[in-house]
Structure formats: structure tokens, C-alpha cells
Amino acid sequence: MTVRTGRVELTPAAEELLRRLTGTHGPVMFHQSGGCCDGSAPMCYPRGEFRVGASDVLLGHVAGDTPFWMSADQFTYWSHTHLTVDVVPGRGSGFSLEAPEGVRFLLRSRLLTDEELRRLDAEPPLPNGADREA
């Protein structure tokens, strides 16, 4: 198994919320579509209840084995950044599992360093939905 350069991670608060959600709902996944329903907020779904599209990109796994998927259009926009999933007070989308908790997941980003970009250029392409790793 090839160790990839990290593209996404969780803050401690987001990791704690994810732990609670998986305790209630079982394995989950994230998907970042950039469409309606909170736009740039990552959505958390029970794993297997959201159909990943063939062009969706698997950025990596957070908190061990939770996959984080992103639509191809969003990946084009965010490909030069490292993403951190945080949690903030407020009501997000009714579709995401954290909605009843009175909080919502939120993305924070930073530009990838030159060293990270060099490592990414040397790595194979990220898996996509056609590879069905979810």
C-alpha cells in the first residue's frame, strides 16, 4: 500500500463529532460536492447511502477509515490546497448527519507547500468513483 501525501484531515472537534456520529450511525463517509445544500460544506452520510459518481475523487481517509470524496469539479478548484474539516455551531444541511446536533462541518484550507506539490506530482492519480473504493 502506497502512503499518499495527506490532502484532508480533521480538527480534534470534528474528530470527536465523527466518533459520536459513527457510534450512532455506524461507518460514515464525507462528500464535498460544491452544489446546493450548503455549497462548500462537506456532507456526512452513512456509508453506502450516498452514491459516489464515477468522476468523484477520493481525497483520502480521515479518522482511520472514513473516506472523503469530492466531486471532480470541486477537486479541480481545491486541488492545490490541503483541507481541514472543522465543526462550528450552527445548523447545516438537513441531509448531513450532524444537522440534528446543532453544529455543522466546515472546510478550512491552506495552500499546499512546494514540497507537498512535488510529492503529489510523483504519486499516482487519486482513485475515483469508477474504482469504487467506498
C-alpha positions as CSV (number, residue, x, y, z in Angstrom):
1,M,0.0,0.0,0.0
2,T,1.4,3.4,-1.0
3,V,1.4,6.1,1.6
4,R,0.0,9.2,-0.1
5,T,0.6,12.9,0.8
6,G,-2.2,13.9,3.0
7,R,-4.9,16.2,1.4
8,V,-7.5,16.2,4.1
9,E,-7.7,15.9,7.9
10,L,-10.0,16.6,10.9
11,T,-9.7,19.1,13.7
12,P,-10.0,17.4,17.2
13,A,-13.5,18.8,17.5
14,A,-14.5,17.3,14.1
15,E,-12.9,14.0,15.0
16,E,-14.9,13.9,18.3
17,L,-18.2,14.6,16.4
18,L,-17.3,12.0,13.8
19,R,-16.7,9.5,16.6
20,R,-20.2,10.2,18.1
21,L,-21.8,10.0,14.6
22,T,-20.2,6.7,13.8
23,G,-21.3,5.4,17.3
24,T,-24.9,6.2,16.4
25,H,-24.9,5.5,12.6
26,G,-22.1,3.1,12.0
27,P,-19.5,3.7,9.3
28,V,-19.9,7.0,7.5
29,M,-18.3,8.9,4.6
30,F,-17.8,12.5,3.6
31,H,-18.7,14.0,0.2
32,Q,-17.9,17.5,-1.0
33,S,-20.0,18.5,-4.0
34,G,-20.0,22.3,-4.0
35,G,-23.6,22.2,-5.3
36,C,-26.7,23.2,-3.5
37,C,-27.4,22.3,0.2
38,D,-24.6,24.3,1.9
39,G,-22.4,24.7,-1.1
40,S,-18.9,24.3,0.2
41,A,-19.8,22.4,3.4
42,P,-18.7,18.7,3.5
43,M,-21.6,16.4,3.9
44,C,-21.5,13.4,6.2
45,Y,-23.6,10.3,5.2
46,P,-24.0,6.8,6.4
47,R,-21.6,4.8,4.3
48,G,-23.4,3.2,1.4
49,E,-26.3,5.6,1.4
50,F,-24.8,8.1,-0.9
51,R,-23.9,7.1,-4.4
52,V,-20.4,8.2,-5.4
53,G,-20.2,9.2,-9.0
54,A,-17.7,7.7,-11.4
55,S,-15.8,11.0,-11.6
56,D,-15.8,11.7,-7.9
57,V,-12.3,11.8,-6.4
58,L,-11.2,10.0,-3.2
59,L,-9.0,12.6,-1.4
60,G,-8.2,10.1,1.4
61,H,-9.5,8.7,4.6
62,V,-9.9,10.6,7.9
63,A,-10.1,9.3,11.4
64,G,-8.8,5.9,10.3
65,D,-11.2,4.6,7.6
66,T,-13.7,7.3,6.9
67,P,-13.5,8.1,3.1
68,F,-13.6,11.7,2.0
69,W,-14.9,12.1,-1.6
70,M,-15.1,15.2,-3.7
71,S,-16.8,15.9,-7.0
72,A,-14.4,16.3,-9.9
73,D,-15.4,19.9,-10.5
74,Q,-14.6,20.8,-6.8
75,F,-11.3,18.9,-7.0
76,T,-10.2,21.0,-9.9
77,Y,-10.9,24.1,-7.7
78,W,-9.3,22.7,-4.5
79,S,-6.5,20.5,-6.0
80,H,-3.8,23.0,-4.8
81,T,-5.0,23.0,-1.2
82,H,-4.8,21.0,2.0
83,L,-8.3,20.7,3.6
84,T,-9.1,20.6,7.3
85,V,-12.6,19.6,8.3
86,D,-13.7,21.6,11.3
87,V,-17.0,21.8,13.2
88,V,-18.7,25.1,14.1
89,P,-22.0,26.0,15.9
90,G,-25.0,26.4,13.6
91,R,-27.4,24.5,11.5
92,G,-26.1,23.0,8.3
93,S,-27.9,20.9,5.7
94,G,-30.7,18.6,6.8
95,F,-29.1,15.9,4.7
96,S,-25.8,15.7,6.7
97,L,-25.7,13.6,9.8
98,E,-24.5,16.3,12.1
99,A,-27.6,18.6,11.4
100,P,-29.6,17.5,14.5
101,E,-26.5,18.2,16.7
102,G,-26.8,22.0,16.3
103,V,-23.4,22.1,14.6
104,R,-22.1,21.8,11.1
105,F,-18.9,20.6,9.4
106,L,-16.9,23.3,7.7
107,L,-13.8,23.2,5.4
108,R,-10.8,25.3,6.2
109,S,-8.0,25.3,3.6
110,R,-4.4,26.2,3.1
111,L,-2.2,26.2,0.0
112,L,-0.1,23.1,-0.4
113,T,3.6,23.7,0.1
114,D,6.0,23.4,-2.8
115,E,7.3,20.2,-1.2
116,E,3.8,18.7,-0.9
117,L,3.1,19.6,-4.6
118,R,6.3,17.9,-5.7
119,R,5.4,14.8,-3.8
120,L,1.8,14.8,-5.2
121,D,3.2,15.1,-8.7
122,A,5.2,11.9,-8.2
123,E,2.2,9.9,-6.9
124,P,-0.3,8.0,-9.0
125,P,-3.6,9.7,-9.7
126,L,-6.2,9.6,-6.9
127,P,-8.8,6.9,-7.0
128,N,-12.2,7.9,-8.4
129,G,-15.7,6.6,-8.2
130,A,-15.2,4.3,-11.1
131,D,-12.6,2.5,-8.9
132,R,-15.3,2.1,-6.2
133,E,-13.2,2.1,-3.1
134,A,-16.0,3.4,-0.9
